[in-house]
Amino acid sequence: MKDLNLYLKSYLSDLSKSILDLNNKQLEKATKLILDKIKKNNNIFVCGNGGSAAIANHYVCDYIKFFRDRTKFKPKIISLSSNLETI
């Protein structure tokens, strides 16, 4: 159990540092760009390789659900990883 506690403390420390190191201006810029594309009804493509492909697929699901539940927008977000033929 000691190893698990050490791992957890290290993980939480790294996670906290990563969050504190975020560049808020760049994050805001990306957020505005994505929202602008959604408002203009443009397609947004995401993709990944390996485990990141699964993350891209989940991103699409989470993003669409969030927007449909909380806004009037219907974003067109497509994961290129969800269909092998598109890769």
N, CA, C and O atoms as CSV, one atom per row, in Angstrom:
chain,resi,resn,atom,element,x,y,z
A,1,MET,N,N,0.824,-1.189,0.000
A,1,MET,CA,C,0.000,0.000,0.000
A,1,MET,C,C,0.868,1.253,0.000
A,1,MET,O,O,0.456,2.306,-0.486
A,2,LYS,N,N,2.070,1.128,0.549
A,2,LYS,CA,C,2.975,2.278,0.574
A,2,LYS,C,C,3.310,2.734,-0.851
A,2,LYS,O,O,3.334,3.932,-1.134
A,3,ASP,N,N,3.566,1.783,-1.737
A,3,ASP,CA,C,3.874,2.130,-3.130
A,3,ASP,C,C,2.708,2.844,-3.795
A,3,ASP,O,O,2.908,3.781,-4.569
A,4,LEU,N,N,1.493,2.407,-3.498
A,4,LEU,CA,C,0.316,3.038,-4.076
A,4,LEU,C,C,0.194,4.478,-3.582
A,4,LEU,O,O,-0.114,5.373,-4.369
A,5,ASN,N,N,0.428,4.711,-2.314
A,5,ASN,CA,C,0.368,6.065,-1.759
A,5,ASN,C,C,1.437,6.964,-2.373
A,5,ASN,O,O,1.168,8.125,-2.680
A,6,LEU,N,N,2.638,6.440,-2.554
A,6,LEU,CA,C,3.706,7.216,-3.189
A,6,LEU,C,C,3.346,7.543,-4.634
A,6,LEU,O,O,3.543,8.666,-5.099
A,7,TYR,N,N,2.818,6.552,-5.329
A,7,TYR,CA,C,2.414,6.770,-6.721
A,7,TYR,C,C,1.335,7.850,-6.785
A,7,TYR,O,O,1.426,8.771,-7.598
A,8,LEU,N,N,0.327,7.743,-5.943
A,8,LEU,CA,C,-0.779,8.699,-5.948
A,8,LEU,C,C,-0.293,10.113,-5.643
A,8,LEU,O,O,-0.703,11.065,-6.308
A,9,LYS,N,N,0.571,10.257,-4.652
A,9,LYS,CA,C,1.113,11.580,-4.318
A,9,LYS,C,C,1.910,12.158,-5.490
A,9,LYS,O,O,1.794,13.343,-5.806
A,10,SER,N,N,2.708,11.321,-6.122
A,10,SER,CA,C,3.507,11.765,-7.264
A,10,SER,C,C,2.608,12.149,-8.440
A,10,SER,O,O,2.831,13.168,-9.093
A,11,TYR,N,N,1.596,11.331,-8.703
A,11,TYR,CA,C,0.673,11.594,-9.801
A,11,TYR,C,C,-0.063,12.907,-9.570
A,11,TYR,O,O,-0.144,13.734,-10.478
A,12,LEU,N,N,-0.597,13.111,-8.381
A,12,LEU,CA,C,-1.336,14.335,-8.074
A,12,LEU,C,C,-0.433,15.563,-8.122
A,12,LEU,O,O,-0.866,16.639,-8.533
A,13,SER,N,N,0.795,15.405,-7.709
A,13,SER,CA,C,1.752,16.505,-7.775
A,13,SER,C,C,2.023,16.884,-9.236
A,13,SER,O,O,2.010,18.062,-9.591
A,14,ASP,N,N,2.267,15.877,-10.075
A,14,ASP,CA,C,2.502,16.132,-11.505
A,14,ASP,C,C,1.278,16.749,-12.168
A,14,ASP,O,O,1.404,17.664,-12.981
A,15,LEU,N,N,0.102,16.253,-11.824
A,15,LEU,CA,C,-1.136,16.777,-12.399
A,15,LEU,C,C,-1.339,18.236,-11.993
A,15,LEU,O,O,-1.680,19.069,-12.833
A,16,SER,N,N,-1.134,18.548,-10.734
A,16,SER,CA,C,-1.276,19.926,-10.254
A,16,SER,C,C,-0.295,20.851,-10.946
A,16,SER,O,O,-0.654,21.964,-11.329
A,17,LYS,N,N,0.934,20.402,-11.108
A,17,LYS,CA,C,1.944,21.219,-11.781
A,17,LYS,C,C,1.545,21.478,-13.237
A,17,LYS,O,O,1.693,22.592,-13.739
A,18,SER,N,N,1.042,20.449,-13.904
A,18,SER,CA,C,0.618,20.606,-15.299
A,18,SER,C,C,-0.517,21.615,-15.424
A,18,SER,O,O,-0.518,22.442,-16.337
A,19,ILE,N,N,-1.467,21.551,-14.525
A,19,ILE,CA,C,-2.597,22.487,-14.554
A,19,ILE,C,C,-2.114,23.908,-14.303
A,19,ILE,O,O,-2.550,24.842,-14.976
A,20,LEU,N,N,-1.224,24.076,-13.346
A,20,LEU,CA,C,-0.712,25.410,-13.026
A,20,LEU,C,C,0.157,25.970,-14.152
A,20,LEU,O,O,0.278,27.187,-14.290
A,21,ASP,N,N,0.760,25.098,-14.953
A,21,ASP,CA,C,1.631,25.536,-16.043
A,21,ASP,C,C,0.875,25.835,-17.340
A,21,ASP,O,O,1.486,26.241,-18.329
A,22,LEU,N,N,-0.433,25.641,-17.346
A,22,LEU,CA,C,-1.206,25.905,-18.563
A,22,LEU,C,C,-1.054,27.351,-18.995
A,22,LEU,O,O,-1.004,28.262,-18.169
A,23,ASN,N,N,-0.982,27.542,-20.288
A,23,ASN,CA,C,-0.923,28.878,-20.852
A,23,ASN,C,C,-2.369,29.319,-21.126
A,23,ASN,O,O,-2.952,28.954,-22.146
A,24,ASN,N,N,-2.931,30.098,-20.214
A,24,ASN,CA,C,-4.332,30.484,-20.305
A,24,ASN,C,C,-4.649,31.268,-21.576
A,24,ASN,O,O,-5.737,31.125,-22.134
A,25,LYS,N,N,-3.720,32.089,-22.035
A,25,LYS,CA,C,-3.956,32.866,-23.249
A,25,LYS,C,C,-4.085,31.938,-24.461
A,25,LYS,O,O,-4.960,32.135,-25.303
A,26,GLN,N,N,-3.228,30.945,-24.547
A,26,GLN,CA,C,-3.286,29.993,-25.660
A,26,GLN,C,C,-4.554,29.140,-25.575
A,26,GLN,O,O,-5.172,28.841,-26.597
A,27,LEU,N,N,-4.934,28.757,-24.375
A,27,LEU,CA,C,-6.149,27.971,-24.180
A,27,LEU,C,C,-7.378,28.778,-24.589
A,27,LEU,O,O,-8.278,28.249,-25.241
A,28,GLU,N,N,-7.421,30.043,-24.215
A,28,GLU,CA,C,-8.516,30.934,-24.592
A,28,GLU,C,C,-8.560,31.117,-26.112
A,28,GLU,O,O,-9.637,31.139,-26.709
A,29,LYS,N,N,-7.405,31.246,-26.721
A,29,LYS,CA,C,-7.324,31.404,-28.181
A,29,LYS,C,C,-7.883,30.157,-28.888
A,29,LYS,O,O,-8.642,30.273,-29.850
A,30,ALA,N,N,-7.510,28.991,-28.413
A,30,ALA,CA,C,-7.999,27.744,-28.999
A,30,ALA,C,C,-9.503,27.611,-28.798
A,30,ALA,O,O,-10.216,27.182,-29.705
A,31,THR,N,N,-9.983,27.974,-27.625
A,31,THR,CA,C,-11.412,27.900,-27.326
A,31,THR,C,C,-12.209,28.791,-28.271
A,31,THR,O,O,-13.230,28.367,-28.813
A,32,LYS,N,N,-11.748,30.015,-28.469
A,32,LYS,CA,C,-12.435,30.950,-29.363
A,32,LYS,C,C,-12.417,30.445,-30.811
A,32,LYS,O,O,-13.407,30.578,-31.530
A,33,LEU,N,N,-11.308,29.875,-31.227
A,33,LEU,CA,C,-11.191,29.345,-32.587
A,33,LEU,C,C,-12.190,28.202,-32.809
A,33,LEU,O,O,-12.874,28.165,-33.831
A,34,ILE,N,N,-12.271,27.288,-31.869
A,34,ILE,CA,C,-13.195,26.159,-31.984
A,34,ILE,C,C,-14.637,26.652,-31.992
A,34,ILE,O,O,-15.436,26.205,-32.815
A,35,LEU,N,N,-14.978,27.562,-31.092
A,35,LEU,CA,C,-16.341,28.094,-31.034
A,35,LEU,C,C,-16.695,28.825,-32.329
A,35,LEU,O,O,-17.819,28.712,-32.819
A,36,ASP,N,N,-15.747,29.566,-32.879
A,36,ASP,CA,C,-15.966,30.262,-34.144
A,36,ASP,C,C,-16.278,29.262,-35.260
A,36,ASP,O,O,-17.177,29.496,-36.069
A,37,LYS,N,N,-15.552,28.168,-35.305
A,37,LYS,CA,C,-15.785,27.142,-36.329
A,37,LYS,C,C,-17.157,26.497,-36.157
A,37,LYS,O,O,-17.840,26.204,-37.139
A,38,ILE,N,N,-17.556,26.279,-34.908
A,38,ILE,CA,C,-18.876,25.690,-34.640
A,38,ILE,C,C,-19.975,26.654,-35.072
A,38,ILE,O,O,-20.951,26.239,-35.696
A,39,LYS,N,N,-19.824,27.935,-34.745
A,39,LYS,CA,C,-20.826,28.937,-35.115
A,39,LYS,C,C,-20.958,29.067,-36.632
A,39,LYS,O,O,-22.046,29.337,-37.140
A,40,LYS,N,N,-19.850,28.874,-37.356
A,40,LYS,CA,C,-19.865,28.967,-38.816
A,40,LYS,C,C,-20.261,27.642,-39.470
A,40,LYS,O,O,-20.256,27.517,-40.695
A,41,ASN,N,N,-20.600,26.665,-38.647
A,41,ASN,CA,C,-21.023,25.348,-39.109
A,41,ASN,C,C,-19.932,24.623,-39.897
A,41,ASN,O,O,-20.220,23.815,-40.780
A,42,ASN,N,N,-18.675,24.924,-39.565
A,42,ASN,CA,C,-17.546,24.235,-40.196
A,42,ASN,C,C,-17.341,22.866,-39.557
A,42,ASN,O,O,-17.756,22.626,-38.423
A,43,ASN,N,N,-16.700,21.983,-40.297
A,43,ASN,CA,C,-16.307,20.688,-39.741
A,43,ASN,C,C,-15.077,20.867,-38.864
A,43,ASN,O,O,-14.201,21.681,-39.157
A,44,ILE,N,N,-15.025,20.100,-37.794
A,44,ILE,CA,C,-13.838,20.033,-36.945
A,44,ILE,C,C,-13.414,18.570,-36.928
A,44,ILE,O,O,-14.194,17.688,-36.571
A,45,PHE,N,N,-12.172,18.326,-37.318
A,45,PHE,CA,C,-11.658,16.963,-37.381
A,45,PHE,C,C,-10.676,16.735,-36.240
A,45,PHE,O,O,-9.839,17.588,-35.947
A,46,VAL,N,N,-10.789,15.580,-35.602
A,46,VAL,CA,C,-9.833,15.170,-34.577
A,46,VAL,C,C,-9.333,13.780,-34.938
A,46,VAL,O,O,-10.020,13.022,-35.622
A,47,CYS,N,N,-8.144,13.454,-34.478
A,47,CYS,CA,C,-7.619,12.128,-34.758
A,47,CYS,C,C,-6.579,11.764,-33.714
A,47,CYS,O,O,-6.165,12.592,-32.903
A,48,GLY,N,N,-6.181,10.538,-33.753
A,48,GLY,CA,C,-5.162,10.066,-32.829
A,48,GLY,C,C,-4.587,8.760,-33.331
A,48,GLY,O,O,-5.074,8.178,-34.301
A,49,ASN,N,N,-3.554,8.313,-32.664
A,49,ASN,CA,C,-2.873,7.083,-33.026
A,49,ASN,C,C,-2.757,6.245,-31.757
A,49,ASN,O,O,-2.324,6.748,-30.721
A,50,GLY,N,N,-3.134,4.991,-31.829
A,50,GLY,CA,C,-3.071,4.139,-30.651
A,50,GLY,C,C,-4.098,4.575,-29.620
A,50,GLY,O,O,-5.272,4.753,-29.943
A,51,GLY,N,N,-3.660,4.748,-28.383
A,51,GLY,CA,C,-4.555,5.174,-27.314
A,51,GLY,C,C,-5.156,6.536,-27.575
A,51,GLY,O,O,-6.270,6.824,-27.137
A,52,SER,N,N,-4.426,7.375,-28.285
A,52,SER,CA,C,-4.935,8.710,-28.620
A,52,SER,C,C,-6.107,8.640,-29.593
A,52,SER,O,O,-6.921,9.563,-29.642
A,53,ALA,N,N,-6.207,7.565,-30.363
A,53,ALA,CA,C,-7.354,7.384,-31.249
A,53,ALA,C,C,-8.615,7.207,-30.419
A,53,ALA,O,O,-9.664,7.762,-30.747
A,54,ALA,N,N,-8.515,6.441,-29.354
A,54,ALA,CA,C,-9.655,6.259,-28.458
A,54,ALA,C,C,-10.022,7.582,-27.788
A,54,ALA,O,O,-11.202,7.887,-27.617
A,55,ILE,N,N,-9.022,8.357,-27.412
A,55,ILE,CA,C,-9.278,9.669,-26.805
A,55,ILE,C,C,-9.995,10.579,-27.799
A,55,ILE,O,O,-10.919,11.300,-27.421
A,56,ALA,N,N,-9.578,10.554,-29.065
A,56,ALA,CA,C,-10.228,11.365,-30.095
A,56,ALA,C,C,-11.690,10.972,-30.244
A,56,ALA,O,O,-12.554,11.839,-30.369
A,57,ASN,N,N,-11.974,9.681,-30.230
A,57,ASN,CA,C,-13.358,9.218,-30.344
A,57,ASN,C,C,-14.190,9.659,-29.146
A,57,ASN,O,O,-15.331,10.094,-29.307
A,58,HIS,N,N,-13.633,9.551,-27.960
A,58,HIS,CA,C,-14.343,9.984,-26.754
A,58,HIS,C,C,-14.530,11.500,-26.744
A,58,HIS,O,O,-15.550,11.999,-26.270
A,59,TYR,N,N,-13.563,12.217,-27.259
A,59,TYR,CA,C,-13.645,13.679,-27.349
A,59,TYR,C,C,-14.878,14.080,-28.145
A,59,TYR,O,O,-15.634,14.961,-27.736
A,60,VAL,N,N,-15.076,13.422,-29.290
A,60,VAL,CA,C,-16.226,13.730,-30.139
A,60,VAL,C,C,-17.525,13.494,-29.366
A,60,VAL,O,O,-18.414,14.345,-29.360
A,61,CYS,N,N,-17.625,12.367,-28.735
A,61,CYS,CA,C,-18.827,12.020,-27.975
A,61,CYS,C,C,-19.079,13.044,-26.869
A,61,CYS,O,O,-20.193,13.554,-26.745
A,62,ASP,N,N,-18.076,13.345,-26.078
A,62,ASP,CA,C,-18.227,14.285,-24.964
A,62,ASP,C,C,-18.546,15.687,-25.452
A,62,ASP,O,O,-19.400,16.363,-24.879
A,63,TYR,N,N,-17.878,16.125,-26.492
A,63,TYR,CA,C,-18.060,17.486,-27.009
A,63,TYR,C,C,-19.475,17.676,-27.558
A,63,TYR,O,O,-20.141,18.666,-27.256
A,64,ILE,N,N,-19.924,16.713,-28.369
A,64,ILE,CA,C,-21.257,16.811,-28.955
A,64,ILE,C,C,-22.320,16.778,-27.862
A,64,ILE,O,O,-23.272,17.558,-27.892
A,65,LYS,N,N,-22.160,15.885,-26.909
A,65,LYS,CA,C,-23.127,15.796,-25.808
A,65,LYS,C,C,-23.164,17.098,-25.019
A,65,LYS,O,O,-24.245,17.592,-24.695
A,66,PHE,N,N,-22.013,17.655,-24.709
A,66,PHE,CA,C,-21.952,18.917,-23.959
A,66,PHE,C,C,-22.697,20.018,-24.710
A,66,PHE,O,O,-23.539,20.705,-24.132
A,67,PHE,N,N,-22.391,20.188,-25.992
A,67,PHE,CA,C,-23.005,21.264,-26.766
A,67,PHE,C,C,-24.503,21.063,-26.939
A,67,PHE,O,O,-25.273,22.018,-26.835
A,68,ARG,N,N,-24.917,19.843,-27.200
A,68,ARG,CA,C,-26.347,19.588,-27.394
A,68,ARG,C,C,-27.131,19.753,-26.104
A,68,ARG,O,O,-28.283,20.184,-26.137
A,69,ASP,N,N,-26.540,19.423,-24.981
A,69,ASP,CA,C,-27.230,19.547,-23.691
A,69,ASP,C,C,-27.259,20.978,-23.172
A,69,ASP,O,O,-28.169,21.340,-22.426
A,70,ARG,N,N,-26.278,21.803,-23.553
A,70,ARG,CA,C,-26.129,23.113,-22.917
A,70,ARG,C,C,-26.239,24.319,-23.852
A,70,ARG,O,O,-26.284,25.458,-23.387
A,71,THR,N,N,-26.284,24.081,-25.159
A,71,THR,CA,C,-26.342,25.202,-26.103
A,71,THR,C,C,-27.312,24.881,-27.233
A,71,THR,O,O,-27.880,23.790,-27.303
A,72,LYS,N,N,-27.481,25.844,-28.098
A,72,LYS,CA,C,-28.313,25.652,-29.299
A,72,LYS,C,C,-27.482,25.128,-30.474
A,72,LYS,O,O,-28.038,24.815,-31.527
A,73,PHE,N,N,-26.177,25.029,-30.309
A,73,PHE,CA,C,-25.286,24.626,-31.394
A,73,PHE,C,C,-25.316,23.122,-31.629
A,73,PHE,O,O,-25.561,22.332,-30.717
A,74,LYS,N,N,-25.063,22.756,-32.869
A,74,LYS,CA,C,-24.951,21.348,-33.244
A,74,LYS,C,C,-23.626,21.180,-33.984
A,74,LYS,O,O,-23.591,21.171,-35.214
A,75,PRO,N,N,-22.540,21.047,-33.228
A,75,PRO,CA,C,-21.217,21.000,-33.864
A,75,PRO,C,C,-21.032,19.781,-34.746
A,75,PRO,O,O,-21.562,18.701,-34.486
A,76,LYS,N,N,-20.255,19.999,-35.806
A,76,LYS,CA,C,-19.896,18.896,-36.706
A,76,LYS,C,C,-18.443,18.521,-36.405
A,76,LYS,O,O,-17.509,19.000,-37.047
A,77,ILE,N,N,-18.288,17.656,-35.413
A,77,ILE,CA,C,-16.964,17.214,-34.998
A,77,ILE,C,C,-16.827,15.751,-35.403
A,77,ILE,O,O,-17.661,14.914,-35.055
A,78,ILE,N,N,-15.777,15.462,-36.131
A,78,ILE,CA,C,-15.593,14.129,-36.704
A,78,ILE,C,C,-14.232,13.579,-36.278
A,78,ILE,O,O,-13.206,14.245,-36.411
A,79,SER,N,N,-14.248,12.365,-35.771
A,79,SER,CA,C,-12.989,11.697,-35.438
A,79,SER,C,C,-12.549,10.857,-36.630
A,79,SER,O,O,-13.246,9.926,-37.033
A,80,LEU,N,N,-11.407,11.186,-37.183
A,80,LEU,CA,C,-10.858,10.396,-38.286
A,80,LEU,C,C,-10.445,9.013,-37.806
A,80,LEU,O,O,-10.264,8.096,-38.607
A,81,SER,N,N,-10.301,8.873,-36.507
A,81,SER,CA,C,-9.902,7.599,-35.932
A,81,SER,C,C,-11.067,6.630,-35.786
A,81,SER,O,O,-10.851,5.445,-35.529
A,82,SER,N,N,-12.303,7.110,-35.943
A,82,SER,CA,C,-13.458,6.261,-35.719
A,82,SER,C,C,-13.740,5.347,-36.908
A,82,SER,O,O,-14.538,4.416,-36.805
A,83,ASN,N,N,-13.095,5.609,-38.014
A,83,ASN,CA,C,-13.321,4.808,-39.202
A,83,ASN,C,C,-11.956,4.559,-39.849
A,83,ASN,O,O,-11.312,5.491,-40.330
A,84,LEU,N,N,-11.534,3.334,-39.855
A,84,LEU,CA,C,-10.201,2.992,-40.368
A,84,LEU,C,C,-9.961,3.496,-41.783
A,84,LEU,O,O,-8.839,3.865,-42.128
A,85,GLU,N,N,-11.000,3.515,-42.600
A,85,GLU,CA,C,-10.843,3.927,-43.986
A,85,GLU,C,C,-10.502,5.424,-44.105
A,85,GLU,O,O,-9.958,5.844,-45.127
A,86,THR,N,N,-10.807,6.217,-43.098
A,86,THR,CA,C,-10.503,7.646,-43.165
A,86,THR,C,C,-9.071,7.968,-42.759
A,86,THR,O,O,-8.592,9.079,-42.986
A,87,ILE,N,N,-8.400,7.012,-42.169
A,87,ILE,CA,C,-7.037,7.283,-41.677
A,87,ILE,C,C,-6.052,7.248,-42.833
A,87,ILE,O,O,-4.855,7.450,-42.630
